[in-house]
Amino acid sequence: MAENEILNVQLFGEEIGRVGLSRDETKSSFQYNPAFLEDNTLQNIFPLTGIIKKTKYVQLFSQFEGETFKGIPPQFADSLPDMFGSIIFKAWLESKGQSTISVLEQLAYVGCRGMGAIEYIPALRIPENDTIDLNEIVEVLKEVLDLKRSTKQKKLDAQALINIFKIGTSAGGARPKILISQHLESGRIIPGDLEISDKYNHYLVKLAIDEEDQYPREIVEYCYYLISQNLGIKMMDSKLIENKHFATLRFDRQDGEKKHVLTASGMTGWDYKHSTHSSYEDLFKLCSFLKIPHAQMEELFKRMVFNVVYCNTDDHLKNHSFIFDRVNDSWGLSPAYDVTFALNPLLNFKNQKRALSINGKRSGILLKDIRKLAEEYTIKNPEGVVKEVQSQREVLLKHFDEYNVPKMVSESISNQINKLI
């Protein structure tokens, strides 16, 4: 593929437009398919947040240079692999003797495999392989993630890397994760991009790589999931595989079809790595702009309180998403995800700064800061929400004991839980 080749962008089987990128990857373009605009349906797939406009003319973008958006409109940058996926992507390319790849080629490899429902045509094909062995994948990933080792060692053969690349590069985030589908009747597990069917449960799986690690991140996240359910926080059903890998159903694969999803960062162009718009106030403003139902605003408030109380400081703008309603051509808050203790509790962090600020503060959040935001967005009984969330502390510690979380981890997390009231 030429570096400046244009890709067709499809959604729900329809070409909505075309995206292009300059050779130096500093300027990009997007043009709606005139037929899509004339059809006058699904007109809210890209909310008018100041990026993609409703026009038949070519739109040019030069403001999205950098690591987060890589020169392209944020709505499409959402489809690119994040840190973990990029590491696997790089290893796979090196195994093919290729060291560099353009951003559009990355999107072409994502093709129809990405998170959400946006697809890129023509897609670059990857050899099919429908076998999954989690233990084998974990062993190969240990080799890949040890960057001191060569990707040409015996275990890192082309087929092993293809298997991991197919099921691991589309999911965001820094931790090792893969996308799989499990047949409802037979239990057979296949890569998550082969079937989109109601005959399968479609999972995102966070892998426990180092069994000697004293901090079992995946188990801790599962315990956080359990108390979130007690609090009525909407999340997809989740489970532990082999009592160590955290698996959660994908909200972008439901009822046998793809769901159109955008992160807060992808919807607005707010760089989640910068502080400019990294605040809960901005997130609530976005919800108001999207006309999110007030009940979902109250849900977001409870998630915010949960994150403050239980030290989920990595609650950045890519960890909050919105899901598109095709019937009503509208947006709603997606289920919560990546809800866990954000840092390694065995390390000493003197000042844990939050990704999203509250009342201008990234640490030392107090009840008055929570109450101020509640007043601005007419959230009822904020003190009651705080007390309800705090009531799960002992339940969390009980789950830690039940799932054999090391005592030093449990005690460290317990000591860092914030008591706002």
N, C-alpha and C positions, 0 to 999 in steps of 0.2 A: 504493500500500500504506500503510495506517495505521501510525503509528510503533509502536504496541503490538500489532500483529497477530502471531499465533503462526504459526510455520513448522513443517511436518511434517519430520522428519528420517528419511531413508531410508538403508538400507545393504543392498546386494545385492538390491535390488528389494523390500525389506520395510520397512514403517514401523516404526521402533524407538521413536519417541517424538515429542515436540513441545517446541520451544524458544521462549521468549517473553522480552520485554525491556520494562522500564518506560519511560514517556515520557521521563524524564530520563536514561535509559540508565545508571542506577546499580545497578539490581537486575534480575536475570534469573531465569528459571525453566526447569526441564526436568521432564517427566513421561514415564516409560516408557509405551509402548503395552502395556496389560495382556495382550493376546494374545501379544505378543513374549515377555514374561516367562513366561507360562504354557507357551509352546512349549518352553522349557528347552533350546534350542540356541543356539549362539553367545553364551554367557553371559559371555564374557570380553572382549567388544569394547571395554569401558571398564574397564581394571583398577582394582581398588579401592584407589586411591591417595589416598583422602580427599576426593574431589570428588563424582562422581556415584555414588550408592549404589543398591543393588538393592532398590528399593521401588516399589510401585504408586502411591505418593502424590506430589504435586507437591513438587519440591525447589527451594528458593529460594537464590539466591547474591547476596551483596552485597560480596564480597571481591575482585572482579576488575575494579574500576574502573582506568582508566589506559590508556596508549597501547598496551600489549602485548595485553591481552585485551578491552579496550573493553566491559567489563561482562558479557560472556557466558562460560559455562564454557570453559576452555582447549581442550577437545577440539574445540569448534566454532570457536574463535578461530583454530585452526590453518588453517581454510579461508579466512580473510580474506587479501587481498593485503597484502604488505609494502611497503617504501618505494617501489620502482620501480613496482609495480603500482598503488599509490595515486596516484602522480603521473599515470599514464596515465588512471586512473579519473577523477581530478579534471578533467583536460583534456577527457575525453569528456563528462562531465556539463556542463561549461561550454559546450561546443559545442551542447548541447541547451537551454541557457538555465537550467540547474539548478545551484545552488551548494551545496546541502546534501543529505545522504542519511543515513538511519538505518542503524545496524549491521545490522538485520534485512533492510533493502532490499539492502545489500551482499551478504548471504548469499543473498538471492533472485536477485541477478544472477549470483552464483557458480553457483547452481542445481545442474546436473549436470556443471559444467565444472571443478570444483575438483580440486586435488591429492588423491590418495587415493581412497577409495570412498564417502565420506559425501556425500549429496545433499540438497538443500533444496527443498521443494515448498510452495506453488506457485512455480515459477521465473519470473523476469521475462525475457521473450524478447528476444533481440538479433537484428537482421536477419542472415540467413545470407549468407555470402560465402566461397567456397571457393578463392579465388585467393591465392597467396602469392608475393611478389617481395621477397626479403630486402633488395636494394639500395634499393628504394622505401621499405620499412619503416625502414631505417636513416636515410634522409634525413628522413622525417617525425619519427622519434624525436629527431633532432638539434634539430628545431624545438621539440618538446614539452619536452625537457629543458632548453632555454634559457628559463628562467622569465621572462626580461625581455621575451620576445616574446609577442605576442597569439596566443591559440589560434584566432583568426578569420582568420589569414593564409591565403593561397590554398592552400598545401600541406596545411594542417590542416583539410581538408574533412571532413564527417561520415563519409563512407565510409572514408577513410584511418584515422580514429580508431576507427571500429567494428572495422576489421580488426585494428588493434593491440590494442584493448581485448579482443577475443575471444581472442586468442592470447597476451596478455602479462600479464593481471592476476591470474591464478591462481598463478603461480610466485612463490615467496618471494624475499627478499633485496633488496639495494640496487642491484645491477648490472642493466643492461638485458637482459632475457631474454624469450623467447617459447616457447610450446609448439606443436610441429608434428608432423604424421604424414607419413611417406613411404611410398608404395606400394612393396611389395617388388619387383614386376615392372616397372611403368612408371616408377618413380622420381618420380612426381607428388607434389608437396608440398601438403598442405591444413592448415587450422587444426587444432590438436590436440584440439579438443573435438567434432569432427564424427563421427569413427569410433573405435570401440574394437573392433579386429579384429586377428586374427593375420595378416591380409593386409598390415598396415602395421607399420613400425617407428615407435614413438612417442618423440620426442626433446624434451628441454629444450635450447634453444639460447641460449648467452650471446653477445650481439652485440658485435662490435668497432665502436664508434660513431665514435671519432675516429681517423682514419687517420694524423693527424699526431702522435698521442700517442707519446712515446718509450718508454712502458712498455706493451708488447703483452700485456695481462693474460690474454687468452684463449689465446695461444700458450704463455705461462708455465704456465698451468693444465694445458694438454695435456701439457707436458713433465713436470709433476708426476704426472699420470695415468700416464705411461709408466713411471716408476720405481716407482710404487705397484704396478703390475702385476708388475714384476720381483720385488717383495717379497711377492707373494701376498696383498696387501690386496684384499679383495673390493670391486670397483666395477663399475658397469655399463659396457658397451663404449662407447667414446667416439671421436670423430674431429674433425678440423678441416674446416669447410666453407669453400671458397675460400681455404684457407690462413690464415684469420683468425678465423672464428667457431667457438667451442667447442660441440660438440654431444654430448650424452650420452643414452643410452637411459634412459627413465623406469622406475624399479623399481616404480612404482605402476600401470603399464600393461604387463602381461605375459601371455602365453598367451591373448591375445584377451579379457582381462577386467581389471576394476579390482581393485586390491589396497588393502586397508584399512591405512592408515599413520598413525601419530601421532608427532610430535616428542617429545623428552624433556620439553620445556616444556609442550606440549599435553597430555601424559599426566599430568603431576604438578601443574600450576599454578605451577611454579617460573618466575618471570619471568627470562628470559634476559638482560635488561638490568640486573638487580640481582645483587649479589655473594653474597646469602645462601646459595643452593644451587648457585652456579656453580663447581663443583669436580669433578674427575675422581672423587674419593672418592664424592660423591653419585651420579654417573652409574653407578659400579660397584655401589653399593648398590641402585640402581633395577634394574640387571640381575639382581642376586641375588633381589630381590623378585619379578621376573617369571619367575624360574627359567630364565634364559637358559642354554643349554648352555655348559659350561666352555670348549669350543673357541672359542666366540664371545667369551667374556671375554678369552681370549688374543688374539683378533683385535683387540678394542678396545684392549688394552694396546699392541699393535704400532702401531695408529693413533695412540695418544697419544704414543708415542715418536717416530713420524714427525713429528707436528705440532710437537713440541719441537725436534727436530733441524733441520727445514727451515722453521722460523719461520712455521708456520700458527697465528698467535695468535688468529684469529677463529673458534675451534672452539667456539662457544657452544652452549647447550642446544637451539637450533632447528636446529643443524647436526649433530645426532645424532638418528636416528629409529629406530623399531621397526616391523616389518611383521607383520601378523596372518596366522596360519596357520588357514584356515577348517576344514581337515580335523581338526586336533588342538585347535582352540579355544585356541591359545596364541600367544605372541609371540616374535619373534626379532629380532636386530640387523639393520637394513637395510644394504644396501651403503653404503659411504662416499661422501660427496659434498662439494663445495666444499672440495676438498683442494688448496691452492695457497699461494703466498707471499702473506700477508694484506695487507701494506702496500705503498705505492708505494716501491720501492727507490731511487728518485731523490731522495727527500726524507730529511732527517735526523731520525730519531726517537731521542732520547737514551735513552728507557726504554720498551721495548716490553713492555707488560703483556698477559698472556694472558687470554682470556675465561674459561677454566676453570683454576682453581688446582690445584697439585699440592703436597701436604704444606703447605698454607697459603700457598704462594708463587705469585705471578703473573709473576715474572721471576727470572732467575738460577737456573733449575732445574738441579740437580746430579744426578749418578748416585745419590747416597744418597736423594734424594727419590723417584726412580723405583723404587729397590730397596725402599723402605718400602711403597709401594703394592703392589708385586709380592708381598711377603711376606704382606700382609694378605689377598690374594686368590689365594694359592698359584699364582702365575704362574711357570712353570719357566724357569730360565736367563735372567733379565732382561738380564744383561750380554751374552749371545749375541744377544738381540734387538736391543740397542742397536748392537752391532757390525755386524749384518746391515743395519740401516737406514742406518747411516753409510757402508756400503760403496757406496751408490749416488750418492755426491756427484759423483764424476768422470763417471759416466754421465749425471747431470743436466746437467752443464756441456757434455758432448758433444752432448746434445739441443739445448741452447740454441744452440750453433754451427750444428747441422744445420738448425734452423728460423729462423735469422737473427735471434735475439734480440740487440738492441744490446749491444755490449761493456760499456758502462757499467752496464747492467741486470744482465748476467750476473755482472760482477765484484762489484757491490754485494750481490747475493744470495749469491754465493760467500763473501764476507767475513762474512756474518751467519749462515751455517750453524753450528749449535752442535755442538761436539765434546764429547760426554759421557765418552768413554773415549779 
